[in-house]
Amino acid sequence: MAKQMSGEQMYVLPEGAQRILGRDAMRINIAIGYAVANIVKTTLGPKGMDKMLVSDLGDIVITNDGATILDEMNVDHPAAKLMVEVAKTQDKEVGDGTTTSVVIGGNLLKNAGTLLEQGIHPTTIIKGYEVAEQEAMKILERISKDVTPEDAKTLNRIAMISMGSKGVGSEEEKTKIANIVVTALKQVAEKRDGKYVVDSDFIQIEKKAGGDVLDTELINGIIVDKEIVHAGMPKTIKAAKIALIDSALEIEKTETDAKIEITSPEQMESFLKQEEKMLKEMVGKIQRSGATAVFCQKGIDDLAQHYLAKMKIMAVRRVKKSDMEKLARATGAKVASSLDDLNESDLGNAGLVEEKKVGGEAMVFVRECKDPKSVSIFVRGGTEHVVSEVERAVKDAIGAVGATIEYGKYVVGGGSAEMAISSALQDYAIKVGGREQLAIQAFAEALEAIPKALAENAGMDAIDTLVTLRTRHKASKEGNSYGVDVLRGRVDDVEKIGVLEPAKVKKQAISSATETARLILRIDDIISSRGKSGGMPPGGMGGPGGEMGMD
């Protein structure tokens, strides 16, 4: 890019670089942001549709999980990447509500575009959005209701709603998985300083294709995706005493290069006998501790395996570090870094340790732990794609229920909370006045995109639904529970039918959507210096499928 200055050419950017300035840059970014929102919009709610994503290698993913879709889509435009960040943040922070956050973000951008066309400065829009977000948080706080981990009925409903449109089809399947998730979370939740803390890392999710979704089960313990090392070892141990060892049951090689010179067969024999004796001594230490099952993070020598099998001790080797931590929390065992330290007080307990073949592969199940602080959900389903989608549903439910237990509040779903906030913001905008009131009204309107999308996906008339909802929310005091009853295809009091969602999911969705809209609206210049061949597409998003337009 060259600039003319007193007859002399000045090069600022490399040749072939692209630059899009001012309103054009804003228009493109807004169009892209809204286009991304429209891609995931059709997946919202229990009547949402799925997307089939095919990678360069031909791998297929079928899902309607917002975060997965955007992650697998491999978007090219920088503004689209910012929208993907919204979904990722939402997923990391609360584990659910990714589609909601992207749809709100896209509509905030679209409404800002309309205001820009009317000549309103981006800074005014950003200020209005910030004021609206702060007020929205206050309204959300007012309409939220309290919940405790003991309220299993409410938590079960929240889990079922979060699974919504995932590959968990029947009501029976949803009810079973919701029960499993709530029981698991209550088991691992810990009370610290009067508040509940939930670390979902301590809920292990293992999946295997085969069986039926209803075969999904909660295991009060851990599944180790390994097999028992020796055929002579017992495959089942009841009332097991478990040793967790973080050192190799092998003769360690010397740190430095060493040369051992053996000049006679007798020397060779005594060398091998010495190794044998050392391995026997190692196994003897395990036996003396009283352990009946050993999980080793490193290797186990063949000879050590033989001695363990003779002593009827079950052993598993090369167990992942994360699984070792979960085993420690589940069984109460301490991880021994050396066999010299191993004694009876370090052992954990489990009612049953067994090796089972599932889908043609052997796995070790550590079951019936007493009050485990780490548990497992074993996900089953007809095919690999079904199992993967059920696993995503379980993760969403864990995120939603975990967020509810930690935050201790929930709101009514079905677009009801969004409509309540939108309605209150419309009244608030008039009080604020000035040009910023237009931005606050635009923010309120963007929130209506959620009930609108739910209605569209259910085959309802979106305009009629919005009009009815606006009337219902204006007519009564703040926080009424009218929303979109998707299953019956009408506007109704959705609290009565148990459509409940975590308040934290809504809070994070509004917050991250506003942040991204603010970030994108501040951009008035796009400079791409990737050269001619890899130049940024001026309006669309690259990759297979060509340009991405606006609806």
N, C-alpha and C positions, 0 to 999 in steps of 0.2 A: 504494500500500500504506500503510495507516494504522496507527498504534499509539495505544492509549488510555493517557493519562497524566494523572492527577488531573483527570478529566473533560474534558480537552482533547484534540482529535485532532491527531496529529503525522504529517505525510506525509514518508516517507523516499524512497519510489520513486514514479515517475509512475504515474498511473492506467492500468490495463490491463497493467502489468508483471507478469511471472510469476516466482514463486520456488519452487524445489523444495529441500527441506531434508534434511540428514542421510542416513539409510540409503536413503531414496527416491532421492536424487540419485545415490548410489553405484550403486544397483540399475539405474537407467536407463542410466548411463554404461557399466556393465559389459555390460548387455544389448546396447547399441548396438555396443560394441567387438567383442563376440563375433559379432554379426550381420554386421558388415563382414568379419570373418575367414571366416565361412561362405560369403559371396558368392564370394570368390576361391579358397576351399579346393578346389572342384571342378576348378580349372584346373591343379592341381599334377601334375607328372610327365608322362611321355610319353603316358599314356592320359587326360590331363586334357581337359576339354571347353572349348569356346570360348564367349565371350559376344558377343552382338550389342548394340551400344550405338547408340541412335538419338538424335540431338540435337534441340533445338527446331526447327532448320531442316530436319530430315529427313536430315542427313548420317549415314551408317552407318559404324561401325567394328566390324570382326569381329576379335577377338583373344583370347588367353588370357594376355597379359602383365599381371601384377598391377598394375604402376605405371600402365599405360595405362588399364586398367579403372577404377581408383579415380579417376584424373584426369578421365576422360570422364564418370564417373557423376554428378558435380556434387552431392555429398552436402550436406545442409542442417544436420544436427545437429552441434553443436560437438564432441562426443565422436568422432563419425565423422570429422570433419576432422582430429582428432589422429591417428587411425589412418591417414589418407591421408598425413600427414606422415611416418609410419614408412616407407611405401613410397617416398616421394620422397627421403628421406635415403639409404635403401639404394641407390636408383637412381643418385643423384649420387655417392655414395661408392665403390661397387663396380660399379654397372651391371648387377647380376644379383641374384637371390635375394629379389626384392620380395615374392612370394607367401609364401615361407617366413617372412619377418620378420613379416608381417601375421598369418599363421596362429598363429605362436608368441605374438605379442602378444595376440591375441583369447583364446587358451586360458589365458594367464597371468591375464587378467581374469576369465574364467569360473571358474577354480579359486580365485581370490581371493574371488569371490562366495560360493562354498561355505563357505570359512573364515569369512567375515563372518557367515553364517547361524548358524555354530556359536558365535558370540560372541567371535571373536578380533579384537582391535583392528587397524585398518588399519596403524598404525605398526609393529606386530609383523610383519605380512605384508610390508610394504615392507622392513624390516630383513632378514627371511629371504630375500627375493628378491635383495637386494644381496649378501648372503653367498653365495647360490647362484650368482649371476652370476660373482663373483670366482673361485669354485671351478671353475665350468664353463669359464672361460677357461684355467685351469691344465690341466684335463683335455684340452681341445681342443689345447693346445700339445703335450701328451704324445702324443696319438694322430695328430698331423700328421706328414706325411712330406715330405722335402726334394725339390725339383725345380729344374732349371736351364733356361734358355732353349734349351739344346742338346737337351734331352729332348723332341724333337718328338712322339714317340709318346704320351707322357703328356699333353702340351698339346693334341694333337688329340682325345684322349678327353674332356678337360675341355670343349673347345669343343663337341663333339657332345652331351654330356650337358646343357650349358647351353641348347642349342637345343631339347632335349627335345621338347616338345609343340607348338612353334611350327609355322607353316604350311609348314615344310620337311618334306616327306613321306617320300620314299624314303631308304634308307640311302646310295644313290649321291649324292643331293643333299646330305645331311648331311656325308658324307665330303669332298665337293668344297669346300663352304663352310668346313668346319673347317680344311682345308688352306690355303685363301685367307686366313682370319683369322690363323692361326698364322704364316704367312709374312709377312703385313703387319705384325704386331706385332713380330716379330723384326727386321724392317727398320727400324722407327721407335724401338725400344728403345735407350736410351742408358745407358752405365755411368758413374755418378758416385760417387766415394768408395767404390768396391767394391760399390755397390748399383745394381740396374737401376731406371731410371725410365721409365715408359711414359706418354706423353701421347697419349691416344686422339683428341685434336682433330686430330692430324696424319694420321689415317686418314680420308680424305674418303669419304663414302658418297653416291653418286648413284644414283637409281632411275628406271627408265622401264618402264612397262607394255609388254608385248609379249615375244615369244620364250618361253623356258622358264626355269625356275629354274636349270637346268644351264648356261644361257648366262651366268650371273653370272661376272664375271671380275675378276682382280686386275690393276690397271694400275700399272706401275712409273713413276708420274708422276701427273699431275693431269688431271681432266676439268673444263673450263670450260663452263658451260651458257650459252654465247653463240655467235653466229655470226660468221664473218669479215665485216669491215665493207664490203668492196668486191668486186663480182663479178669484177673483173679481177685480183684477187690469186690467187697459187697456193693450191690447196686442200690440197696435201701438200708438206711439206718434210722431207727426210731430213738427218740430221746438223745439226739446226737450232741456230743461235746465238740465244739468247733474251734480249731486253731487257725489263726490267720498269720501267715509267715511272709515277711518281706525280704527273705534272703533265699539264695538258691540252695536246693538240696543236692548239691554237686560238689566235686572237688574243684575248688577255685584255682584258676591258672594264676601264676605269679604275675605281679605288676610289671616287673622288668623281665627282659628276655633271659631265660635261664637254660643252662645246658646240663642235662643229667647224663652221665656216662655210665652205661651198664656193660660190664665186661663178661658176665657169666649168667647162665640160665637161673642160678640160685638167686642172684641179685634181682633179676626180673621178677621172679616169683615172689620174693619178699616185698618188692615195690608194689606189686598188684595186691598182695595181701594187706599191705598197709593202707592202700586206698579203700579196700573192701572194709577194713576195720573202721576207718574214719566214717564211711557211709553208714555202717551198722550202728556206730555210736550216735550219729545224727538221728537216725530213726529211733534209737533207744530213748533219746531225750524226749522225742514226741510221744512215745508210748508211756514214759514215766509221768508225763504231764496229765495223762488220762484222756487225751484227745482221741476221738473216734472218726473225725473227718477233718481233712487238712486242705486249706485253700492257699496255694502258694503263688506269689506274684511273679516269681521267676521260674527257672527250670527245675525239673526233678530227674536225677540220673536214673538210668534203667535199673541199676542194681538197687538203688534206694526204693524204686517202685516195687521191686521184687520183695524186699524186706517188709515194706508197708503192707503189701498184699498178704504176706504170711501172718502178719499181726492183725489182719482183718480191719485195717484202717483205710478208709476211702480217701483218695487224694485227687485234686484237680490242680493243674499247673497253668502258668502264664495267664493268671486272672488279671483283668484290667485294674488299674489303680482306683478308678472311680467305683468299680464293683466292690473292691476291698473296703472302701470307705462305707459303702451302703451296707455291706455284710456286717461291719463293725457296729453300725447304728441299729441294724435289725436284730442281731443276735446278742449284742452286749459284749462281744469279744474285743480284746485289744490287739492291735496289729504288732506282732513281735518282729523286731528288726534283726534279732539274732536268736538262734536256738538256745543259747545259754540263758537268755532271759525268760524263756518259756516256762511258765508254771501253771498250776490249776486255776489260779485266780484270773489268768489272762484268757481263759477259754470262754466261748459263748455257747448259748443253748438254742436248740431248735427241736421242735416236736418230731420233725421228719425231714430227712435229707434223702432225695432219691434222684436217680437218673432216669429220664423218660425220653423216648423217641417221639419227636413232634415233627410232622412233615418230612420224615426221612432223616432228620438230624437229631443227634443226642444233645440233651440239655440237662443241667443239674438244677433241681428245684430245692430251695431251702425254705421249708414251710413251717407253719404253726409256731412262729416265734412268739414269745410272751411279751406283750406291749412293745412291738417293734417301732423304732423311730424312722424306719425306712421300709417302704413296702413296694410291691410290684403289681403292675396291671399287665396281664397277658392277653394281648389283642388277637382275636381270630376273625377270619372272614373267608368267603368263598374263593376269591382270587387275590393276586398281589395288589391290584388297583383298589379293590374293596378294603383290604386290610390297611393300606396306606391312608385311605380317606377316613376310615374309622379311627386310625391313630391320630389324624389331624383333629377329628372331632373330640377325641379324649383330651388332647392338649388344649384345645379351646375351652373345654369344660373345666379343666384343671385351672387354667388362667382365670376364668370368670369366677369360679367358686373361691379360689385362693384370694383373688382381689377383694371379694365380698367379705371373707373372714378377716382379712387384714384391715380393710378400711371400715368395716362394720356397718356399711350402708348400702341400700339398693334403691332403684327407681323402677317405675312401671315402664315396660318396653312397648313394642308395637308402634314406635314413633310418638308415643304419648309424652315422654319427657322432652323430646325435641320440640313438640308443638307447644307445651307449657312454657318452655324457655322462650321460644319464638314469640308467643303471644305477649308475654311480660316485657320482652325487649321492644316490641312495637310501641307499647305505652311509654316505656322509658325513653325511647328516641324522641318523642314529642317534648318530654321534659327537658332533655338536653338542648334541643333546638340547634340552630346554625346548620352549616353544611355537613357537620359530622353526623347529624341525625339521619341523613341519607345513607351514610355508611353503616350506621347501626341497623337501619331498616334492611339494608342489603344483607347484613349478617344474619338477621332474624329470618329472612327469606331463604338463605342458604341452608339453615337448619331444617326447613320444611322439605328439603330434598329427600330426607330419610323416609318419612311417611309416604311421600309421593312415590319413591322407588318401591316401597313395600306394596303399595296399591297396584302399581304397574305390573310388578312381577306376579301378582295374584290374579291378574286379568281384570282388575276393577278399573273404573273410570277415575283417573288420577285427579282431574279437576274437581269432580263432584266430591271426591273423598276429602280433598284439601278444604273445600268450601265448608263442608259439614264439620270437619275438625276445627276450623277457625271459629265457626259459630259456637260450637260446644265449649271451646276453651275461653272465648270472650264472655260467654253468658255466665260462667261460674267462676268461683274464686280460684286463685292460683293453685296449681297442683292437682287438678282433677285428672282422672285416669282414663280419659277417652283416647283411644288409639285405633290402629287398623287391625281388626280381627281377620287375619289373613286366611285362616282355614275356613271361615264361614263367609268371607268376602263382603264384609260390612264394617261400618264404624261402630264401635261398642266400648263399654267399660272393660278394658282388657285386663285390669287387675283381678276382676272376678274370675277370669279364666286362667289366671296364673301366669301372665306374660310379664316376667320380672327380669331385670338386668342389673349388674353391679354399677353403683354410682361412679366407682373409680374408672370403669371403662369409658363412660360418657365424658368424665372430666378430662381424661387423657386424650380422647378423640377430639374434643373441641380445642384443647390446648395445642396439640401437635398440628392440627389442621390450620389453626390461626397463625402459628409460628411460620409454617411453610408458605402460606398465602402472603404473609408480611415479607418474607425473604424474597419471594418471586416478584412482588410488586415494586421492590426497591431497585430492580434491575432495569437499566435503561440503555444498556449497550452490551451486545454479545460479540465477543471477539474470538474467532476460532482460527488458530494458527496451525491447523493440521495439514496444510497444503492442499493442492488441487484434488488429488485422488481421494484423500480421506476427509475432505471438507465436511463441515457440519451441514446436515440437510436444512435448507432455509425455512421449511415450514413443517415438515412431517417428522416422523421418527424412522430411522433406518432399520435395516434387517428385513427378514422375510415378511411378507404381508404388505409391503409397500407403505404408503403414507397412512397416517392415522388422522382421520378428519373429525370434525365436530358433528354431533347429532343435530 
